[in-house]
């Protein structure tokens, strides 16, 4: 079977749709890309739901017209998920993924991730509470046992 990296150009930004097209063109046999697509679609759904909620700002009810698009860059060991919002056009890192295991990590910065996995792309329950800015990545989640801890990680 063809290696994932041979199909994906290192460092190129891929959208959800581009990743899904590659997944479909390979007869849906790449479990990593399938799980990644599912997770990105959940991020996208949670984002759209959050933006659709009316918010009160200075006594006025406002519904955001902000849109967000997620991107992934692929590498040998670490894949990075970024997002870009229409109002500023800047790419911001959302999370890191260990391409060998599918474990998801909170970013320390654009060059490194924090210690301790926060989710698993193969376990949808582990990222079901994803939010706009990655706050869910700060929480220690016991997704392997199905419980959420009440504590937060400092890093």
N, C-alpha and C positions, 0 to 999 in steps of 0.2 A: 504494500500500500504506500502511496505517495506521502511523504512527510508534510505536515501542515505548513512548515516554513517554506518549502519549495513552492507552494501555491500562493503564499502571501509575501509580498515585497516588504522586506524589513524597513521599518521606519515610516512607511506610507500610512496615511490616515485613512482608515476604512470606515464607512458609515454602516449603520445597521443593515440597510438595503443591500449594500455591496457584499457584506459578509453572508447574508442570506442567499444571494444569487450564487455565490461560490459554493455554499453548502448544498443548494438545490442542484447545481451542475455536477456535483460529485455523488449524486444519488443518495444524499442524506446519510452517508456512511461515516462521516467524521463526527464522532461523539462530542469532541471538544467544541467544534464550531456550532453544532446543534445546541449544546448547553449554553454556549456564549450568546447565541442569538436569542434564546429564550430569556436569559438574564437581562440582556440589553432591552428587549421588548418590555420586560417588567419595569425596568428603570424608566423607560419612556412613558409607560402607562401611568406610573405613580407620579411622574413629573406633570403630565397633562392634567391629572386629577387635582394636583395641588395648585397649579396655575388657574384652574377653572373656579376655585373657591373664591367667593367674594371676600374682600378684606376692607375693614374700616380704616381709613387714613384721614386724619384731621376732620372727623365727623362725616366724611363722605364714603359711600360704599363704592369700591373700585374692584373691577375684575381685570386681572393682568392680561395684556395681549402679548406677553413675552413668550417666545418659543425657544426650545432647546433642541439641539441635535447632539447625539453621542457619536464618538469616534473611537476606534481602537487602533493602536500601533502594535505590530507584532515583532518579536525578537526571539532569540534562541531560548532564553530562560523566562523572561518577564514580559508580559503584555500589559499595556497601559490603556485604561479607559479614560477618555477626555470628554468634556462637553463644551459646547459653544452656545451662548445665548445670542439672540438676534440684536439685543440692545447694545452690545459692546464688541462682539465678534472675536473676543480673545479666547483661546483654548485654555481650559483649566483642567488639571488632572483630577479625576474622580476616584479611581482606585487602581491598584496593581493586581495582576493575576499571575500566579505561578503556572506557566504553560504546561509543566509536567504533571502537576497534581490537580489543577483547577481551583486551588485555594485562593481566596480573595483577601487582599491586605489593604489597610488604610495607608494613604501616601504620607510620608514624612515631608517630601517635597517632590519636585519633578524628576529627581535623580535617584531617590531611594524610597523604600516602603518601611512602615513601622513593623516592629516585631509582633508576631502573633496573628494567626489567621482570623478573619472576621466572618467569612462566609465560604461557601463552596459552590461553584457554578453548576455542579451536578445535583445539588440539593436545593430546589426552589424555595423551600421553607426558610433557608438560611438568609435569603435576600428579600423576602416578601415585604419587609418593613423599610425598604430603601426609601430615601427621601431626597429632596432637592440638592442639598449640599454635602451629603455624605456623613451627616451626624450619626446615622445608624452604624457607621464604621467605628465610632468611638465606644460603643457599648460592647461589653463582653457578652457574646451570645452563645448560649449552650445549645446550638442548633443540632448538635449530634444527639442530644438527649431530648430535644424538643422543648426545653425550658429557656426562658430569658432571665439572665441574672440581673440584679438591681444595681450592679456596680458599673463603673466606667473605667476605661484605661486612660492613663495620663498621656500616653504617646499616640 
